[in-house]
């Protein structure tokens, strides 16, 4: 019997079209998220044909935001977050204030009220969690200092928007809007009858209570649950536990403490990161995280009316200029004022040059309170879509601007000679460690020759590196995680900071003079790019890589790898050798004499 299935239809249409247009975008070297947005426009109410359920799409997108922030939290610790508070807190507050002022000025030019200008400006001041985090993950910057500053900045923005969402209903009457009744309060709002200062106090108290609960109770309960489930031996239960904790903490944080779903998920991940099982938890949540984050972009595309580009031409351009140029300049000036490198300032600026989910929530609340005209909501939606599409181009622009700005600032990057520090990496030779790498210049080129280039220093790479060091073979490590780099330098091992797929980073390892390349990273697609770079630089270099499947082995060998080791095959070989050795020992064991 036929029945209506809006959830299935929304998921199928969203993921199906996102795949098609994402693949087309990738084919033309355009970021796939542009294809996801186009897919959303096609299934939205503003284009002919099939219309997906917007309400369901938004809820599915929220799951994507939760899982993405949870994944980021897994790579963070409370120490990491506190380490960037000196710039993240004042930087985010000043940038929010500057962007809000620009938005209010545009609203005044359009003839809107002061309340409309405040809501409009706030909506333009906060960056999209999903867009920012995906940009950092694609460039493998999450675990770097730049990444920590960007995420810390994002957390402060989230907290500021939570406060704005609970204050707006209380201030609506004063700002010229419609006072919100107690029976129509939103998830994050408090009754206006409490008074402004009471609302502020209660909100801050709830946020503080949530943080205390997570640090005191969550630190004990969450790792205990993970270890208990892990000891059951059920991978299915472990995966379920990870998802239940991520979604449950996020939902509970929003319902009980009034904080955002994203902030609740981030704290859940950050607490779970203290468990020894955090790496496995990240692996289990990755597939769902990617799928639901795609649905976020589809849901954003559904809100966009292409015809608004014609009816609101210049206001949309002005809105886009505030988001892409105004916010970026403010962030750049703030980061530079705190004496951070130009490269860091540019990366933060590009990361924040877009708006997203909180902007939509503020816009809807503003229209509901009769503060923001519907034209304001349309401008915010158009600005969000266009800024998200342009965000990858912003990163390309800052890469192009960086050398010019460095020259203007009189900071030319110098390729310092590596200095010998010992101990010996091979008889008669001292280990050479390059001078500390500054973030605003290319990494210095190594002085090593006849060495091994080890890419990645995780669970596999660290074992390989320890063996190379024990055998006194000269080698260096290419790694992008700050903590790992610091430990390697403390151990006297030469490093090149960054992603080996980057041409400047890989060139700094001197592949022309290297004897072998060891790829210890698990990503076969990224490893393939590095193999191509190595072969182009040195056709005689011996390339050794790792893989997880026969298809990956074939892929890497096809690109030029000499040896590809598949983990599962080596495990099976070890088991077989152990069995055969035990069988031989049993056969050779002399029988006891019969008495």
C-alpha positions in Angstrom: 0.0 0.0 0.0 1.6 3.4 -1.0 2.3 5.8 1.8 4.0 9.1 2.2 7.8 9.0 3.1 9.0 12.6 3.3 12.1 11.6 5.4 13.3 9.0 2.9 12.5 11.2 0.0 14.5 14.1 1.5 17.5 12.0 2.3 17.5 10.3 -1.1 17.0 13.5 -3.1 19.5 15.4 -1.0 22.3 12.9 -1.0 21.7 11.7 -4.6 21.7 15.2 -6.2 24.6 16.3 -3.9 26.7 13.3 -5.2 25.9 14.1 -8.8 26.6 17.9 -8.6 29.5 17.4 -6.2 31.1 15.0 -8.6 30.6 17.5 -11.5 32.1 20.3 -9.4 35.1 18.2 -8.5 35.6 17.3 -12.2 35.9 21.0 -13.0 38.2 21.6 -10.0 35.5 23.5 -8.1 34.9 22.7 -4.4 32.3 19.9 -4.0 30.3 22.0 -1.5 29.2 24.3 -4.4 27.6 21.2 -6.0 25.9 20.4 -2.7 24.4 24.0 -2.6 23.2 23.7 -6.2 21.5 20.4 -5.2 19.7 22.2 -2.4 18.5 24.9 -4.7 17.1 22.3 -7.1 15.1 20.5 -4.4 14.0 23.7 -2.7 10.7 25.5 -2.9 12.0 28.3 -5.2 12.6 26.0 -8.2 10.2 23.8 -10.2 10.0 20.1 -9.7 10.4 18.0 -6.6 10.4 19.9 -3.3 12.0 18.3 -0.3 10.7 18.8 3.2 12.6 21.8 4.5 11.8 21.1 8.2 13.2 17.6 8.0 16.2 18.8 6.0 17.0 21.4 8.7 16.9 18.7 11.4 19.1 16.4 9.5 21.5 19.3 9.0 21.6 19.9 12.8 22.7 16.3 13.2 25.6 17.1 10.8 26.6 20.1 12.9 26.5 18.1 16.1 28.7 15.3 14.7 31.1 17.8 13.1 31.6 19.7 16.4 31.9 16.4 18.3 34.7 15.3 15.9 36.5 18.6 16.4 36.2 18.2 20.2 37.8 14.8 19.9 41.0 16.5 18.7 40.9 19.1 21.4 41.5 19.3 25.1 40.6 21.9 27.7 44.3 22.9 27.8 44.2 23.6 24.0 41.1 25.7 24.3 42.5 27.8 27.2 45.8 28.2 25.4 44.2 30.5 22.8 41.8 32.4 25.1 44.0 35.5 25.1 43.2 36.1 21.4 40.0 34.2 20.8 37.9 36.0 23.4 38.8 39.7 22.7 39.2 38.9 19.0 35.8 37.4 18.5 34.1 40.1 20.6 35.7 43.0 18.7 35.0 41.3 15.3 31.4 40.7 16.3 31.0 44.4 17.3 32.6 45.7 14.1 30.5 43.4 11.8 27.3 44.3 13.7 28.1 48.0 13.3 28.6 47.6 9.5 25.3 45.6 9.3 23.5 48.3 11.3 24.8 51.0 9.0 23.5 49.1 5.9 20.2 48.6 7.6 20.0 52.4 8.3 20.7 53.1 4.6 17.8 50.8 3.7 15.5 52.6 6.1 15.1 49.9 8.7 14.7 50.4 12.5 17.5 50.3 15.0 16.3 46.9 16.2 16.4 45.5 12.6 19.9 46.9 12.2 21.0 45.1 15.4 19.6 41.7 14.4 20.9 42.1 10.8 24.4 43.0 12.0 24.6 40.2 14.5 23.5 37.7 11.8 26.3 38.9 9.6 28.9 38.6 12.4 28.9 34.9 13.2 30.6 32.3 11.0 29.2 29.0 10.0 30.5 26.1 12.1 30.3 23.6 9.3 32.0 25.7 6.6 34.8 26.8 8.9 35.6 23.3 10.2 35.4 21.6 6.8 37.8 24.3 5.5 40.3 23.5 8.4 39.9 19.8 8.0 40.5 19.9 4.2 43.8 21.8 4.9 44.7 19.6 7.9 44.9 22.7 10.2 42.6 21.6 13.1 45.5 20.4 15.3 47.8 23.4 14.5 47.9 26.7 16.4 46.0 28.4 13.6 43.3 25.8 13.8 43.0 26.1 17.6 42.7 29.9 17.4 39.9 29.6 14.7 38.0 27.0 16.7 38.4 29.0 20.0 37.1 32.1 18.1 34.2 30.0 16.8 33.3 28.8 20.4 33.3 32.4 21.6 31.0 33.4 18.7 28.7 30.5 19.6 28.4 31.7 23.2 27.8 35.3 22.1 25.0 34.1 19.8 23.4 32.0 22.6 23.3 35.1 24.7 21.8 37.1 21.8 19.1 34.6 21.3 18.0 34.7 24.9 18.2 38.5 25.1 16.4 39.4 21.9 12.9 38.4 23.1 13.4 40.4 26.3 14.6 43.4 24.4 12.1 43.2 21.5 9.6 45.7 22.9 12.4 48.2 23.6 13.9 47.8 20.1 10.6 48.4 18.4 9.4 44.8 17.8 6.7 42.6 19.3 7.2 41.4 22.8 7.4 37.6 22.9 5.0 35.9 25.2 5.9 33.2 27.7 4.0 30.6 25.8 5.9 31.2 22.6 9.5 31.1 23.9 12.0 29.3 21.8 14.4 26.6 22.9 17.0 29.1 23.9 14.8 32.0 25.1 13.6 33.0 28.6 10.4 34.8 29.5 10.7 38.5 28.9 9.0 39.2 32.3 12.3 38.2 34.0 13.9 41.4 33.1 17.1 41.9 31.0 19.7 41.5 33.8 17.8 38.5 35.2 17.9 36.9 31.7 21.6 37.6 31.4 22.3 36.2 34.8 20.3 33.0 34.3 21.8 32.4 30.9 25.4 32.8 32.2 24.6 30.6 35.2 23.2 27.9 32.9 26.3 27.9 30.7 28.6 27.8 33.7 26.5 24.9 35.2 26.8 23.0 31.9 30.6 23.4 31.9 30.9 22.3 35.5 28.7 19.2 34.9 30.8 18.2 31.9 34.1 18.8 33.7 33.1 17.1 36.9 30.6 14.4 36.0 31.3 14.0 32.2 35.0 13.4 32.7 34.2 10.4 34.9 31.1 9.0 33.2 31.9 9.3 29.5 35.3 7.6 29.5 33.9 4.9 31.9 31.0 4.1 29.5 33.4 3.9 26.5 35.8 1.5 28.3 32.9 -0.6 29.6 31.4 -1.0 26.1 34.9 -1.6 24.5 35.4 -4.6 26.9 32.1 -6.2 25.6 34.0 -6.7 22.3 31.0 -5.5 20.3 31.9 -3.0 17.6 28.2 -2.3 17.0 27.7 -1.4 20.6 30.8 0.8 20.7 29.6 2.7 17.6 26.2 3.1 19.1 27.7 4.4 22.4 29.7 7.0 20.6 26.7 8.3 18.6 24.5 8.2 21.7 26.9 10.2 23.8 27.5 12.8 21.0 23.8 13.3 20.2 22.6 12.9 23.8 25.0 15.4 25.4 24.2 17.9 22.6 20.4 17.6 23.0 20.6 17.6 26.8 22.8 20.7 26.7 20.3 22.6 24.6 17.2 21.4 26.5 18.5 21.6 30.1 21.1 24.4 30.0 20.1 26.5 27.0 23.4 26.3 25.2 23.6 25.5 21.5 23.6 21.9 20.1 27.0 22.6 18.5 28.6 23.7 21.8 27.2 20.7 23.7 28.6 18.3 21.1 32.0 20.1 21.2 32.3 19.6 24.9 31.2 15.9 24.6 34.0 15.3 22.1 36.5 17.3 24.2 35.7 15.2 27.3 35.9 12.0 25.3 39.3 13.0 23.9 40.8 12.3 27.3 40.0 8.6 26.9 42.5 6.2 25.3 39.7 5.2 23.0 39.1 8.6 21.4 40.9 7.7 18.2 38.6 4.8 17.6 35.6 6.9 18.5 36.6 9.4 15.8 36.9 6.6 13.2 33.4 5.3 14.1 31.7 8.6 13.8 33.4 9.8 10.6 31.1 8.3 7.9 27.9 9.6 9.5 29.6 13.0 10.1 30.5 13.4 6.4 27.1 12.3 5.2 25.1 14.7 7.5 27.4 17.6 6.9 26.6 17.3 3.2 22.9 17.5 4.1 23.7 20.8 5.9 24.8 22.4 2.6 21.7 20.9 0.9 19.4 22.5 3.5 21.1 25.9 3.1 20.6 25.7 -0.7 16.9 25.0 -0.2 16.5 28.3 1.5 17.9 30.3 -1.4 15.7 32.1 -4.0 17.8 32.6 -7.2 15.4 35.4 -8.3 16.3 37.5 -5.3 19.6 38.2 -7.0 17.6 40.3 -9.5 15.1 42.0 -7.1 17.7 42.8 -4.4 20.9 43.3 -6.5 22.9 46.0 -4.8 21.7 45.3 -1.2 22.9 41.7 -1.7 26.3 43.0 -2.9 26.6 45.3 0.1 25.7 42.4 2.4 28.3 40.2 0.7 30.9 42.9 1.0 30.4 43.1 4.8 30.7 39.4 5.2 33.6 38.7 2.9 35.6 42.0 3.1 34.5 43.8 6.3 34.7 40.8 8.6 38.0 39.6 7.1 39.7 43.0 7.4 38.6 43.2 11.1 39.8 39.7 11.9 43.1 40.4 10.1 43.8 43.6 12.0 42.9 42.0 15.3 45.2 39.0 14.8 48.1 41.1 13.6 47.6 43.5 16.6 48.2 40.5 18.8 51.6 40.0 17.1 50.7 36.7 15.3 52.3 35.9 11.9 50.7 37.3 8.8 49.9 33.7 7.6 47.9 33.1 10.7 46.0 36.4 10.3 45.2 35.6 6.7 44.0 32.1 7.5 41.7 33.3 10.3 40.3 36.0 8.0 39.5 33.6 5.3 37.9 31.1 7.7 35.5 33.8 9.1 34.5 35.2 5.7 31.1 33.5 5.6 28.0 33.0 7.7 25.7 30.1 8.3 23.4 28.3 10.8 23.3 30.8 13.6 22.6 33.6 11.1 19.5 31.7 9.9 18.3 31.2 13.5 18.7 34.9 14.3 17.0 35.9 11.1 13.9 33.7 11.8 13.7 35.0 15.4 14.0 38.6 14.2 11.2 38.2 11.7 9.1 36.4 14.3 9.6 39.3 16.8 8.7 41.8 14.1 12.1 43.3 14.4 13.6 42.3 11.1 11.7 42.8 7.8 11.5 39.8 5.5 13.8 41.5 3.1 16.5 41.3 5.8 16.0 37.6 6.0 16.3 37.3 2.2 19.6 39.3 2.3 21.0 37.1 5.0 20.2 33.9 3.1 21.6 35.3 -0.1 24.7 36.5 1.7 25.2 33.1 3.3 24.9 31.2 0.1 27.2 33.5 -1.9 29.8 33.7 0.9 29.9 29.9 1.3 30.4 29.5 -2.4 33.2 32.2 -2.4 34.9 30.9 0.8 37.3 28.4 -1.1 38.3 31.3 -3.3 39.1 33.4 -0.2 41.7 30.8 0.8 43.2 30.9 -2.7 43.2 34.7 -2.5 45.1 34.8 0.9 47.7 32.3 -0.5 48.3 34.8 -3.3 48.4 37.8 -1.0 50.6 36.3 1.6 54.0 36.8 -0.1 53.1 40.4 -1.1 52.0 41.3 2.5 55.1 39.7 3.9 57.3 41.8 1.6 55.4 44.9 2.6 55.9 44.1 6.2 59.6 43.6 5.6 59.5 39.9 6.6 61.1 37.9 3.9 61.3 34.3 4.6 64.8 33.0 4.7 65.8 29.4 4.1 68.1 28.9 7.1 70.8 26.2 6.9 70.1 23.2 9.1 72.3 23.0 12.2 73.9 19.8 13.5 72.8 19.0 17.0 73.4 15.2 17.3 73.1 12.4 18.0 74.5 10.5 15.0 72.0 9.3 12.5 74.6 7.2 10.8 78.3 6.6 11.6 80.3 9.7 11.3 77.3 12.0 10.7 75.4 14.3 13.0 71.6 14.8 13.0 70.7 18.1 11.4 67.5 19.8 12.6 66.3 22.8 10.6 65.8 26.1 12.3 62.3 26.6 13.8 59.7 27.1 11.1 57.9 30.4 11.1 54.2 30.2 10.0 54.5 33.1 7.6 57.1 31.6 5.3 57.9 28.3 3.5 59.6 25.7 5.6 63.5 25.7 5.4 65.0 23.0 3.2 66.8 20.2 4.8 70.6 19.6 4.4 70.2 15.8 4.6 71.0 13.6 1.6 70.7 9.9 1.1 68.0 10.0 3.8 64.5 8.6 4.3 61.4 10.8 4.2 58.8 9.6 6.7 55.4 11.1 6.0 53.1 10.9 9.1 54.1 10.0 12.7 51.0 8.4 14.1 50.7 4.8 15.4 52.4 3.3 12.3 54.9 6.2 11.6 56.1 6.4 15.2 57.1 2.6 15.1 58.9 3.1 11.8 60.7 6.2 13.1 61.8 4.4 16.2 63.3 1.6 14.2 65.1 4.0 11.8 66.5 5.9 14.8 67.7 2.7 16.4 69.4 1.6 13.2 71.1 5.1 13.0 69.6 5.7 9.5 69.3 9.3 8.5 65.6 10.4 8.2 63.2 13.3 8.7 59.5 13.4 9.4 56.8 15.4 7.6 54.0 16.1 10.1 51.3 18.7 10.6 50.2 18.1 14.2 51.8 20.7 16.6 52.0 18.4 19.6 53.7 15.6 17.6 56.2 18.1 16.0 57.1 19.5 19.4 57.8 16.0 20.7 59.9 15.0 17.7 62.0 18.2 18.0 62.5 17.4 21.7 63.8 14.0 20.7 66.3 15.5 18.2 64.5 14.3 15.1 64.4 16.6 12.1 60.9 17.7 11.0 59.2 19.5 8.2 55.9 21.1 9.4 52.9 20.9 7.1 51.0 18.6 4.7 53.3 16.6 2.4 50.8 17.0 -0.4 51.8 20.7 -0.4 54.5 21.4 -3.0 56.5 23.8 -0.7 56.4 21.4 2.2 57.4 18.4 0.3 60.2 20.3 -1.5 61.7 21.2 1.9 62.4 17.5 2.5 64.8 17.4 -0.4 63.2 14.5 -2.3 65.8 14.9 -5.1 68.6 13.8 -2.7 66.5 11.3 -0.7 67.0 7.5 -0.8 63.5 6.5 0.1 60.0 7.8 0.8 57.9 6.1 3.5 54.2 6.9 3.5 52.8 6.0 6.9 49.5 8.0 6.5 46.3 6.0 6.2 44.7 8.2 3.4 45.5 6.4 0.1 44.3 9.3 -2.0 46.5 11.8 -0.3 49.4 9.3 -0.4 48.9 9.0 -4.1 49.4 12.7 -4.6 52.7 12.5 -2.7 53.9 9.6 -4.7 53.4 11.6 -7.9 55.4 14.5 -6.4 58.2 12.2 -5.3 58.4 10.5 -8.8 58.5 13.9 -10.5 61.3 15.1 -8.2 63.3 11.9 -8.1 62.5 9.0 -10.5 64.9 6.7 -8.6 63.5 7.2 -5.1 62.2 4.0 -3.4 58.6 4.5 -2.4 57.0 2.4 0.4 53.4 3.0 1.3 50.6 1.5 3.4 47.1 0.5 2.4 43.9 -1.1 3.8 42.5 -2.9 0.7 43.5 -4.5 -2.5 42.0 -1.5 -4.4 44.3 0.9 -2.5 47.3 -1.3 -3.2 46.5 -1.2 -6.9 45.9 2.5 -6.8 49.2 3.4 -5.2 51.3 1.0 -7.3 49.7 2.4 -10.4 50.9 5.9 -9.4 54.5 4.6 -8.9 54.9 3.1 -5.4 57.5 0.4 -5.3 56.1 -1.5 -2.3 52.7 -1.2 -0.8 52.0 -3.0 2.5 48.4 -3.9 3.4 47.9 -4.1 7.1 45.4 -6.9 7.1 47.7 -9.1 5.0 50.6 -8.6 7.4 48.4 -9.4 10.4 47.4 -12.7 8.7 51.0 -13.5 7.8 52.0 -12.9 11.4 49.3 -15.2 12.7 50.2 -17.9 10.2 53.9 -17.7 11.1 53.0 -18.0 14.8 50.8 -21.1 14.2 53.4 -22.8 12.0 56.2 -22.1 14.5 54.1 -23.5 17.3 53.3 -26.6 15.2 57.0 -27.1 14.5 57.9 -26.8 18.1 55.3 -29.4 19.1 56.6 -31.8 16.4 60.2 -31.5 17.7 59.3 -31.8 21.3 60.7 -35.2 22.6 58.2 -37.6 23.9 58.4 -38.7 27.6 59.7 -42.3 28.1 57.2 -44.9 29.1 57.9 -46.3 32.6 
